[in-house]
Amino acid sequence: MPRRGTGRAPLRAAEPGPAYENHPHFFVVNSYEGRTDGRLGRVHHVPDYGIGGPVRRVLAAAGLLLCSVRIFLAERPNVLVTTGPATGLVLAVLVRATGGHVVYVECSAQVTVPSRSGRAFRWLAHRFYVQWPTLLEHYPNAEYRGLLL
């Protein structure tokens, strides 16, 4: 039986422009990633929960939770496209709980072993993409369309 996605044309990640320029959209990035130059449009910065000692990480995770809820209430998204990690997890739960759709793209660095984010999002995402065919054995309902990001 052919695997999902086999024989299909590769998908390409949407760059800001024609794919969604006529649709309301926003981006959520870690504060650690620095400032953006404004070309993306609306950008929400959330705390990076992965740096620092244990106390710092717990406080940052709590901040991420609060920021995510604030972003959700302000933006009311009905579609979430994410590559993980936990930066998108709270938003994914909220979007899914309110009837929206979640799309997850596994990181291209994950060639043979699933990421922790992927293992969590496989239960939340309506569409789940892997960027290497070797991951299809770990995610039987995933789609492979080549390298996307």
Buried (B, 14 or more C-beta within 10 A) or exposed (E): EEEBBEEEEEBEEEEEEEEBEEEEBEEBBBBEEEEEEEEEEEBBBBBBBBEEEEEBBEEBBEBBBEBBEEBBEEBEBEEBBBBBBBBBBBBBBBBBEEEBBBBBBBBEEBEEEBBEBBEBBBEBBEEBBBBBBEBBEBBEEBBBBBEBE
